[in-house]
């Protein structure tokens, strides 16, 4: 289920948002890699890996005249990604996380000058995680399940920047 909407609060201020709920589970699925670790291989009732049940976004921008042809703007957004499972066994997961971004700047026809902050709150949760097999350590396919782990992707730290866009 997905809901998305936008609202023009007044002639200068807009808000837009979306929310997604995607609950999924296996009716029947045999996953042999996990049997040596967990003692089971049937994943019935487990969630799909690497996709959260909940995701969402809300953003807003305010624009107003500045001087001459120029106008100024201020904007921001908050993104949410919920808990994700590492693999089909659902034995490990990445926590859900929020990221916030902001920008302020000036613009006129064809030119946009912007200062921005990405990951404003300097969130350091993992953005992704998935099962990993160390094939370098496994001398035969029969031992592949023994050398399992999780690969995680770190959040990009807070970034400050300036951007100039010229359209012609």
N, C-alpha and C positions, 0 to 999 in steps of 0.2 A: 504494500500500500504506500502510495506516495502522494503527498500534498505539497503544492507549491502556490505561492501567491505573492503579489506585489501591491503596494498601496502608495499613492501619491498623497502624502499628508497635506501638503499645500504646493504652490507652484515652485517652491525651492527645495522641498524635502521629500525624499522617497525612502521606502522601506521594502525589502524583499526577503523572502524566507522559503525554505523547504524543509520537509521532514520525511524521512523514509523509514518504514518498518518492513523488514524482509525476514520473517521467521521461516527457517527451513530445517528439516531433519530427515535423516535417512530412514526409509521403511525397511530396507535390508541392504547391507553392504559389508562385504568381507574385506578386511584390511590386514593383510598378513604381516606387515612390518612391525606392528605393535604387539603381536602375540608373545615374543620372547620377553618383552618388558612388562606388559600388563597381564598376561595370561589369558587374554581373550582376543578374538579377531572380528567378531560381529559388532558393527557400529550402529545397529538399529537404535533410533531415538537420539543419536548424536547430531549436532549442528554441522553444517558445511564449514569447511576451513576457510580462514582468511577473509570472511565477509561478515561484518557486524549485523546484529539484529536491528540496531538503530543508527541512523546517521542524520545530521541536520546542519542547517546553515541559516544565519540571519545576518543581513547587511543593511546599511543605510548610508545615504549620501545627502549632504546639504550643499546647495550651490547658491551663490548670491553675486550681484554685480560688485566690481572692484573699482577700476578706473578706466575710463574710455571703453575700448572693446573688451577689456579683460574682465574675467569673473574669477572668484575664488571658490574653492570647494573643500569640504572636510568629509571624510568617509571612514567607515570601518566595517569589519565583519567578524563574526565568530563562527567557527566550524567545529562540529562534533563528530567523532567516529567512535562507535561503541566497542565493547570487548569483542576480540576476534580469537578464534581457536587456531592453534598452531597447525594441527592436522585433523584428520577425520576421527582420531581416537578421543579428542577433546580432553586429553590429559594435561595440556598446558595451554596458556592463553596470553595474549597481550591485553593490558587494561585499556579501557576507553580513554580518550583524551580530547581536550579542547585546544584549539589554536585561535588566537585573535590577531588581527592585522589592522593597521590604520594608515591613512594617507591624507595629506593636506597639500594644496597647491593652487596654481593659477592656470587659466586657460583662455584662449581666444581662438578664433577660426584657424584651424590647422596647427596650433601650437599648444602643448600641454607641458607644464613644468610641475614636478611632483616630488615631495619628500615622503618617504614611506617607512614603516616599521613592520616587518614580518615576524611572526611569533612574538608578539608584544609582551606576553607574560612569561616568556622564556621557558615554555613547557619542555620537559625532557623525557616524556614517555616514548616508548618505542612506537613508531608509525606502522610497522609491519613485522610480522614474525611468521615463519613457516618451517616445516620439518626439513631436515637436512641429513643426508647420508654421506659419511666419509668414505668414498670409494677408494681412496689412497690407502686406507688402513685395512680394508676387507680383501683378503686373498681369494675368496670364493663367494659366489652368490649366496650360499647357505649361511654365511656369516654377516651379510649386509645388515640385517636387522639389529645386530649387536652394536654397531657403530652409528647410532642415531643421535641427533641433537636438534637444536633450533637455531636458525639464523634470524637475527633481529636487525631492523633498520632504525637507526637513531633519528630523532627529530632534528631538523636543521636548527641550530641555535638562532637566537634573536638576530635579525639583520636590520641594519639601518641603511638607507640609501637615497639617492637622488636619481630622478629619471626625467629625461627630456624626450618628448615625442613630437616629431615634426611631420605633418602630412602634406604632401604636395602631389 
